[in-house]
Amino acid sequence: MGNELKPGTVGIFDIKAAETEFAIDTIVSKEAKYNFADPLRCKLEKEDDYFLIRSEMLDIVGTGKTIDDAKICFSEEFYFIYNRYNELQDDNLSDRIKRIKAVLNSLVLKDESRI
């Protein structure tokens, strides 16, 4: 199974550059599949020749020349951040990272890691 996001479009906003807001229920990467308790709202943006998928709440960005490349990058970034933050003890994290870690752990309903 390849990397994929399963988004549902929520709305489209036009402010100088096109932005689409959508909600992700599941992230599937090469390493894991994450089912979310609630949808993760992200923005899909186009800047110059690149597409960006951005979760401001989690401070995660995926980029690529195509939307599919940006989805793959976002999935891999999510996998890395989720696992990295959870392998570190809270006393080694800044307050900001602790808050992101708490949101990640409340968001992920089911972690089907393949490693």
C-alpha positions in Angstrom: 0.0 0.0 0.0 1.5 3.4 -0.9 1.4 6.6 0.9 -2.0 8.3 0.9 -4.2 10.7 2.7 -8.0 10.3 2.7 -9.2 13.9 2.8 -12.7 15.3 2.4 -13.0 18.8 1.0 -14.5 21.3 3.4 -14.3 24.5 1.5 -12.4 26.7 -0.9 -11.0 30.1 -0.1 -9.5 32.5 -2.7 -7.1 35.0 -1.1 -4.4 36.0 -3.7 -3.5 32.3 -4.1 -5.8 29.4 -4.1 -6.2 27.5 -0.8 -8.4 24.5 -0.2 -9.2 23.5 3.4 -9.9 19.8 3.9 -10.2 17.3 6.7 -8.1 14.1 7.0 -9.6 11.1 8.7 -6.7 8.7 8.0 -3.1 8.9 7.1 -1.4 5.9 5.4 2.3 5.8 4.9 4.8 3.1 4.1 5.4 2.6 7.8 2.0 3.0 9.4 -1.7 3.7 9.2 -3.3 6.2 11.6 -7.0 6.5 12.1 -8.1 9.7 13.7 -10.7 10.3 16.4 -11.6 13.6 14.7 -10.7 14.9 11.3 -7.5 16.9 11.1 -8.1 20.1 9.2 -5.3 21.1 6.8 -4.8 23.5 4.0 -3.7 22.7 0.5 -1.8 25.6 -1.0 0.0 26.3 -4.3 3.1 28.4 -4.0 5.0 29.0 -7.2 5.7 25.5 -8.6 5.0 23.6 -5.4 2.0 22.3 -3.6 1.9 22.5 0.2 -0.3 20.6 2.7 -0.1 22.4 6.0 -1.5 21.6 9.5 -0.9 24.8 11.5 -2.1 23.2 14.7 0.5 20.4 14.5 3.2 22.5 12.7 3.5 19.9 9.9 4.0 20.7 6.3 4.3 18.4 3.3 5.6 19.8 -0.1 5.8 18.4 -3.6 5.8 19.3 -7.3 2.4 17.5 -7.4 -0.5 17.2 -4.9 0.3 13.5 -4.6 3.9 14.3 -3.8 2.8 16.7 -1.1 0.5 14.1 0.3 3.3 11.6 0.5 5.6 14.1 2.1 2.9 15.1 4.7 2.3 11.4 5.5 6.0 10.8 6.1 6.3 14.0 8.2 3.3 13.0 10.3 4.8 9.5 10.9 8.1 11.0 11.9 6.7 13.7 14.2 4.2 11.4 15.9 6.8 8.7 16.6 9.7 11.1 17.5 7.6 13.1 20.0 6.3 9.9 21.6 9.7 8.3 22.1 10.9 11.4 24.1 10.1 12.0 27.7 8.0 15.2 28.4 10.8 16.7 30.6 13.0 16.8 27.4 10.3 18.8 25.4 9.4 22.4 25.3 5.9 23.5 26.4 4.9 24.0 22.7 6.1 20.5 21.7 4.3 19.0 24.8 1.1 20.6 23.6 1.6 19.2 20.0 2.3 15.8 21.5 -0.9 15.9 23.5 -2.9 16.8 20.4 -1.3 14.1 18.4 -2.0 11.5 21.0 -5.6 12.6 21.4 -6.1 12.7 17.6 -4.7 9.2 16.8 -7.5 6.8 17.6 -5.7 3.8 16.1 -2.0 3.3 15.2 -1.4 0.4 12.9 2.4 0.7 12.7 4.0 -1.7 10.3 7.5 -1.6 11.9 
